[in-house]
Amino acid sequence: MKNTFLNLHEVILVLTFAESIFLCALFKFMPSTQVQSRNFLALFFVLIAGTLVTTLITWNASLQSLAIAYWNLVPLVLSVCLLLQGPCLYFYLRSLSETIVVRRWINLVHLLPTLLAASLILIFNVNVTEWLPWNWPALAERDRAAVKFIWAIVRCSPLIYVLSCFRVEFRLRQRQKQVYSIIPEKELRWAEIVLGGFFIHWLWSFVGYFLGDYISGDMNDLVGTINNYFTVILVNVLCVFGLVNTRQLLHVEPVSVTKPVEVVQLDNKISIIERAIHEQKLHLESQINLERFSEQIGLRARDVSNIINSHYKSNFFEFINGYRVEEAKRLLTSDAHKDDTILDIIYKSGFNSQSAFHRFFKRIVGVTPSEFRNNYRKTLGE
């Protein structure tokens, strides 16, 4: 790559860096209901921007002759940016369906490869010159082994994470089928494009690393250049997709130009929704979603969604499952259902997913369904 890196390539990398910063700002500062997910996505593009800058400095022939070539800061930042991309993408996908508490030790474990690589770079004072593979033969055996080990971590870790990400994405799709509308379709499509694109990118990087000892120096340069252009292509595709789908991705509702709904009409629609819950008990249908719910009560899905958002301060998914939890509480304390298992209660209260039931019940009630039933029986002296 040192021979093929021309000014044109440098300009493209700089432009891609600017696009990465733009995408970061887009997801960080524009309004969204998925705040934590967007923060992880913004951080992901910051890491890509950092990777592009340090890659340009590392592989640019003219910069290699300057004092910067003796700094360990450049390999340090490059390694950190590359190693944090995997955990960041992994947390982003998980945060689409759950809140990530980063400070928990189980989540902090994901920082260990980054801390290990950074520590080795600082301990062995690895600079830009020593980072470049064609300079390894001139290094002391101990230093060469350390640099090769760092490279192994940097090249292998992202691919391990992207495989974990595919598992998370598969579970998101399964949960989407089970509980309906938990994640916007556009959000999942965006996640799949990011995941699929960077899987190809990291796989190429992984294969190139293991082929490095068996191909010529020029071929190694070509592999490295193609790897960088994978990043360029991916960021450009994501930038275009982000611009085209900005409204849907950020869930920005268009400003209504229609007249406000009259109070009487609004109260009537609220009454219809209340009857659908308390008399028709539509929340007990396991296959219910916003469209089906609206169709059965004779209102537009958009009106139902707006009323649930403004009057009940919730979204449809939370609204329905809240009433399902109340039904589950009633069943758990009913003498007529005292012999029912928790699984029986799950399906009778409208849930068709055990994990969703337990998650919502514990969050709303504060205890598990079994604990709730046992506590109730203790109060009765059973």
C-alpha positions as CSV (number, residue, x, y, z in Angstrom):
1,M,0.0,0.0,0.0
2,K,2.9,2.3,0.5
3,N,3.6,2.3,-3.2
4,T,-0.1,2.7,-4.3
5,F,-1.2,5.3,-1.9
6,L,-1.5,8.4,-4.1
7,N,-3.0,11.8,-3.5
8,L,-6.3,10.6,-4.9
9,H,-6.5,7.9,-2.3
10,E,-5.7,10.4,0.4
11,V,-8.4,12.8,-0.7
12,I,-11.0,9.9,-0.8
13,L,-10.0,8.9,2.8
14,V,-10.3,12.5,4.0
15,L,-13.8,12.8,2.3
16,T,-14.8,9.5,3.9
17,F,-13.6,10.8,7.3
18,A,-15.9,13.8,6.8
19,E,-18.8,11.6,5.9
20,S,-18.2,9.5,9.1
21,I,-18.3,12.7,11.2
22,F,-21.5,13.7,9.5
23,L,-23.1,10.3,10.2
24,C,-21.9,10.6,13.8
25,A,-23.6,14.0,14.2
26,L,-26.7,12.8,12.4
27,F,-27.3,10.0,14.9
28,K,-26.1,12.0,18.0
29,F,-28.0,15.2,17.7
30,M,-31.1,14.5,15.7
31,P,-34.2,13.5,17.8
32,S,-35.0,9.9,18.2
33,T,-36.8,7.5,20.6
34,Q,-33.8,5.1,20.5
35,V,-31.4,7.3,22.4
36,Q,-28.9,4.8,23.6
37,S,-28.9,2.9,20.3
38,R,-28.1,6.1,18.5
39,N,-25.3,7.0,20.9
40,F,-23.7,3.6,20.2
41,L,-24.1,4.2,16.5
42,A,-22.6,7.7,16.7
43,L,-19.6,6.3,18.6
44,F,-19.2,3.6,16.0
45,F,-18.8,6.2,13.3
46,V,-16.3,8.2,15.5
47,L,-14.2,5.0,15.7
48,I,-14.4,4.7,11.9
49,A,-13.3,8.3,11.5
50,G,-10.4,7.7,13.9
51,T,-9.4,4.5,12.0
52,L,-9.4,6.4,8.7
53,V,-7.2,9.3,10.0
54,T,-4.6,7.0,11.7
55,T,-4.6,4.7,8.6
56,L,-3.7,7.7,6.4
57,I,-0.9,8.7,8.8
58,T,0.4,5.2,9.1
59,W,0.6,4.2,5.5
60,N,1.4,7.5,3.9
61,A,4.9,7.4,2.5
62,S,5.7,11.1,3.0
63,L,4.5,11.0,6.6
64,Q,6.7,8.0,7.4
65,S,9.8,10.2,7.0
66,L,8.6,12.7,9.6
67,A,8.9,12.7,13.4
68,I,5.4,11.3,13.6
69,A,6.7,8.0,12.5
70,Y,8.4,7.6,15.9
71,W,5.2,8.3,17.9
72,N,3.4,5.4,19.6
73,L,0.2,7.5,19.7
74,V,-0.7,6.7,16.1
75,P,-0.6,2.8,16.5
76,L,-2.3,3.2,19.8
77,V,-5.3,5.2,18.5
78,L,-5.5,3.0,15.4
79,S,-5.6,-0.2,17.5
80,V,-8.1,1.2,19.9
81,C,-10.5,2.4,17.1
82,L,-10.3,-0.9,15.3
83,L,-10.8,-3.0,18.5
84,L,-13.7,-1.0,19.9
85,Q,-15.7,-1.1,16.6
86,G,-16.8,-4.7,17.3
87,P,-18.0,-4.2,20.9
88,C,-19.7,-0.9,19.9
89,L,-21.6,-2.6,17.0
90,Y,-22.5,-5.5,19.4
91,F,-23.9,-3.1,22.0
92,Y,-25.7,-1.1,19.4
93,L,-27.6,-4.2,18.2
94,R,-28.4,-5.3,21.8
95,S,-29.6,-1.8,22.8
96,L,-32.3,-2.0,20.1
97,S,-34.3,-4.3,22.4
98,E,-32.8,-3.7,25.9
99,T,-31.0,-1.0,27.9
100,I,-27.3,-1.6,28.2
101,V,-25.7,-0.9,31.5
102,V,-22.1,-0.4,30.3
103,R,-20.6,-0.3,33.8
104,R,-21.6,-3.8,34.6
105,W,-18.6,-6.1,34.7
106,I,-20.1,-8.5,32.1
107,N,-20.1,-5.6,29.7
108,L,-16.7,-4.1,30.7
109,V,-15.2,-7.5,29.8
110,H,-15.6,-6.5,26.2
111,L,-12.9,-3.8,26.7
112,L,-10.2,-6.3,27.6
113,P,-8.8,-6.9,24.1
114,T,-8.5,-3.1,23.6
115,L,-6.8,-2.6,27.0
116,L,-4.4,-5.5,26.3
117,A,-3.4,-4.2,22.8
118,A,-3.0,-0.6,24.1
119,S,-0.9,-1.8,27.1
120,L,1.4,-3.7,24.8
121,I,1.9,-0.7,22.5
122,L,2.8,1.5,25.5
123,I,5.0,-1.1,27.2
124,F,7.0,-1.9,24.0
125,N,6.7,1.7,22.7
126,V,5.5,0.6,19.3
127,N,5.8,3.5,16.8
128,V,4.5,3.9,13.2
129,T,7.7,2.4,11.7
130,E,7.7,-0.7,13.9
131,W,4.0,-1.1,13.2
132,L,4.6,-1.6,9.4
133,P,5.0,-5.4,8.6
134,W,7.9,-4.9,6.2
135,N,10.0,-3.4,9.0
136,W,9.4,-6.3,11.3
137,P,12.6,-8.3,10.3
138,A,14.7,-5.4,11.7
139,L,13.1,-5.6,15.1
140,A,14.4,-7.5,18.1
141,E,12.8,-10.9,18.5
142,R,10.9,-9.8,21.6
143,D,9.6,-6.6,20.0
144,R,8.6,-8.4,16.8
145,A,6.6,-11.0,18.8
146,A,4.8,-8.3,20.7
147,V,3.8,-6.4,17.5
148,K,2.7,-9.6,15.8
149,F,0.6,-10.5,18.8
150,I,-1.0,-7.0,18.7
151,W,-1.8,-7.4,15.0
152,A,-3.4,-10.8,15.7
153,I,-5.7,-9.3,18.3
154,V,-6.6,-6.4,16.0
155,R,-7.3,-8.6,13.0
156,C,-9.1,-11.5,14.8
157,S,-11.2,-9.7,17.4
158,P,-13.6,-7.8,15.1
159,L,-14.5,-11.0,13.2
160,I,-15.4,-12.7,16.5
161,Y,-17.6,-9.8,17.4
162,V,-19.4,-9.7,14.0
163,L,-20.3,-13.4,14.4
164,S,-21.7,-12.5,17.8
165,C,-23.6,-9.6,16.2
166,F,-25.2,-12.0,13.7
167,R,-26.5,-14.0,16.7
168,V,-28.0,-10.9,18.3
169,E,-29.5,-9.8,15.0
170,F,-31.1,-13.3,14.5
171,R,-32.6,-13.1,18.1
172,L,-34.0,-9.6,17.3
173,R,-35.7,-10.9,14.2
174,Q,-37.2,-13.8,16.2
175,R,-38.4,-11.5,18.9
176,Q,-39.9,-9.2,16.3
177,K,-42.0,-12.1,15.1
178,Q,-43.0,-13.0,18.6
179,V,-44.0,-9.7,20.1
180,Y,-44.7,-7.4,17.1
181,S,-43.4,-3.9,16.5
182,I,-40.8,-4.0,19.2
183,I,-38.3,-2.5,16.8
184,P,-39.0,-0.3,13.8
185,E,-38.4,-2.1,10.5
186,K,-36.2,0.7,9.2
187,E,-34.0,0.4,12.3
188,L,-33.5,-3.3,11.7
189,R,-32.8,-2.8,8.0
190,W,-30.2,-0.2,8.9
191,A,-28.6,-2.6,11.4
192,E,-28.5,-5.3,8.8
193,I,-26.7,-3.1,6.3
194,V,-24.1,-2.0,8.9
195,L,-23.6,-5.6,10.1
196,G,-23.5,-7.2,6.7
197,G,-21.1,-4.6,5.2
198,F,-18.6,-4.7,8.0
199,F,-18.7,-8.4,8.1
200,I,-17.4,-8.4,4.6
201,H,-14.8,-5.8,5.5
202,W,-13.6,-7.6,8.6
203,L,-13.5,-11.0,6.9
204,W,-11.3,-9.5,4.2
205,S,-9.0,-8.1,6.8
206,F,-8.9,-11.4,8.7
207,V,-8.1,-13.4,5.5
208,G,-5.5,-10.8,4.4
209,Y,-3.7,-11.1,7.8
210,F,-3.3,-14.8,7.6
211,L,-2.2,-14.7,3.9
212,G,0.4,-12.0,4.7
213,D,3.3,-14.4,5.1
214,Y,2.5,-16.2,1.9
215,I,2.1,-13.4,-0.6
216,S,4.5,-10.8,-2.0
217,G,4.9,-7.3,-0.6
218,D,3.1,-5.7,-3.5
219,M,0.2,-8.1,-3.1
220,N,0.1,-7.3,0.6
221,D,-0.1,-3.6,-0.3
222,L,-3.0,-4.3,-2.7
223,V,-4.9,-6.3,0.0
224,G,-4.5,-3.4,2.4
225,T,-5.6,-0.9,-0.1
226,I,-8.7,-2.9,-1.0
227,N,-9.4,-3.3,2.7
228,N,-9.4,0.5,3.1
229,Y,-11.7,0.9,0.2
230,F,-14.2,-1.5,1.7
231,T,-14.5,1.1,4.5
232,V,-14.8,3.9,2.0
233,I,-17.6,2.1,0.0
234,L,-19.4,1.1,3.2
235,V,-19.4,4.6,4.7
236,N,-20.6,6.1,1.4
237,V,-23.5,3.5,1.1
238,L,-24.5,4.2,4.8
239,C,-24.3,7.9,4.2
240,V,-26.6,7.7,1.2
241,F,-29.0,5.4,3.0
242,G,-29.0,7.7,6.1
243,L,-29.8,10.7,4.0
244,V,-32.6,9.0,2.0
245,N,-34.2,7.5,5.2
246,T,-33.5,10.2,7.7
247,R,-37.1,10.8,8.7
248,Q,-37.9,7.1,9.2
249,L,-34.6,6.3,11.0
250,L,-35.0,9.2,13.4
251,H,-38.7,8.7,13.8
252,V,-39.4,12.3,13.2
253,E,-43.1,12.9,12.8
254,P,-44.1,15.4,10.1
255,V,-45.9,18.5,11.4
256,S,-49.6,18.1,10.9
257,V,-51.3,20.8,8.9
258,T,-54.8,19.5,9.6
259,K,-57.1,21.1,12.1
260,P,-56.9,20.0,15.7
261,V,-59.2,17.2,16.7
262,E,-62.2,18.4,18.5
263,V,-62.4,17.6,22.2
264,V,-65.6,15.6,21.9
265,Q,-64.3,13.6,18.9
266,L,-61.0,12.9,20.8
267,D,-62.9,11.8,23.9
268,N,-65.0,9.5,21.8
269,K,-61.9,7.9,20.3
270,I,-60.4,7.4,23.7
271,S,-63.7,5.7,24.9
272,I,-63.5,3.4,21.9
273,I,-59.9,2.4,22.8
274,E,-60.9,1.9,26.4
275,R,-63.8,-0.4,25.4
276,A,-61.4,-2.4,23.2
277,I,-59.3,-3.1,26.2
278,H,-61.9,-3.5,29.0
279,E,-64.8,-5.0,27.1
280,Q,-63.4,-6.5,23.9
281,K,-60.1,-7.4,25.7
282,L,-58.2,-7.2,22.4
283,H,-54.9,-7.1,24.4
284,L,-55.4,-10.8,25.1
285,E,-55.0,-11.7,21.4
286,S,-51.5,-12.9,21.1
287,Q,-51.3,-11.8,17.4
288,I,-52.5,-8.3,18.0
289,N,-50.6,-5.4,16.4
290,L,-51.4,-1.7,15.8
291,E,-53.0,-2.3,12.4
292,R,-55.1,-5.2,13.6
293,F,-56.2,-3.4,16.7
294,S,-57.2,-0.3,14.8
295,E,-59.1,-2.3,12.2
296,Q,-61.1,-4.1,14.9
297,I,-62.2,-0.9,16.6
298,G,-62.8,1.1,13.4
299,L,-60.2,3.8,13.8
300,R,-57.2,4.7,11.7
301,A,-53.9,3.3,12.9
302,R,-52.4,6.7,12.9
303,D,-55.1,8.1,15.2
304,V,-54.8,5.2,17.6
305,S,-51.0,5.7,17.7
306,N,-51.3,9.4,18.3
307,I,-53.8,9.0,21.1
308,I,-51.8,6.3,22.9
309,N,-48.7,8.5,22.6
310,S,-50.4,11.7,23.8
311,H,-53.1,10.5,26.2
312,Y,-51.5,7.4,27.7
313,K,-47.9,8.6,27.3
314,S,-46.8,5.3,25.9
315,N,-46.4,3.5,22.6
316,F,-48.7,0.7,21.3
317,F,-46.3,-2.1,22.3
318,E,-45.9,-0.8,25.9
319,F,-49.6,0.0,26.1
320,I,-50.8,-3.5,25.2
321,N,-48.2,-5.3,27.3
322,G,-49.1,-3.1,30.3
323,Y,-52.6,-4.4,30.3
324,R,-51.4,-7.9,29.7
325,V,-49.3,-7.7,32.8
326,E,-52.4,-6.5,34.7
327,E,-54.3,-9.5,33.4
328,A,-51.4,-11.8,34.5
329,K,-51.6,-10.3,38.0
330,R,-55.3,-11.0,38.1
331,L,-54.8,-14.6,37.0
332,L,-52.0,-15.2,39.5
333,T,-54.1,-14.1,42.4
334,S,-57.3,-15.8,41.3
335,D,-58.6,-18.9,43.1
336,A,-60.0,-20.2,39.8
337,H,-56.5,-20.2,38.3
338,K,-54.4,-21.2,41.4
339,D,-53.4,-24.5,39.8
340,D,-52.4,-22.8,36.5
341,T,-48.7,-22.9,35.7
342,I,-46.8,-19.7,34.9
343,L,-46.7,-20.9,31.3
344,D,-50.5,-21.2,31.4
345,I,-50.7,-17.6,32.7
346,I,-48.4,-16.4,30.0
347,Y,-50.6,-17.5,27.1
348,K,-53.9,-16.6,28.9
349,S,-52.7,-13.0,29.4
350,G,-52.0,-12.6,25.7
351,F,-48.2,-13.1,25.6
352,N,-46.7,-15.6,23.2
353,S,-43.1,-15.1,24.4
354,Q,-41.9,-16.3,27.8
355,S,-38.9,-13.9,27.7
356,A,-41.1,-10.9,26.9
357,F,-43.6,-11.8,29.6
358,H,-40.9,-12.1,32.3
359,R,-39.1,-9.0,31.2
360,F,-42.2,-6.8,31.2
361,F,-43.7,-8.3,34.4
362,K,-40.5,-7.8,36.4
363,R,-40.1,-4.3,35.1
364,I,-43.6,-3.2,35.9
365,V,-44.3,-5.2,39.1
366,G,-40.8,-5.3,40.5
367,V,-40.8,-9.0,41.1
368,T,-41.0,-12.2,39.1
369,P,-44.4,-13.8,38.4
370,S,-43.6,-16.7,40.8
371,E,-42.5,-14.3,43.5
372,F,-45.7,-12.2,43.0
373,R,-47.9,-15.3,43.4
374,N,-45.9,-16.6,46.5
375,N,-46.1,-13.2,48.2
376,Y,-49.8,-13.0,47.6
377,R,-50.4,-16.5,49.1
378,K,-48.3,-15.6,52.1
379,T,-50.5,-12.6,52.8
380,L,-53.5,-15.1,52.8
381,G,-51.6,-17.3,55.3
382,E,-51.5,-20.3,52.9
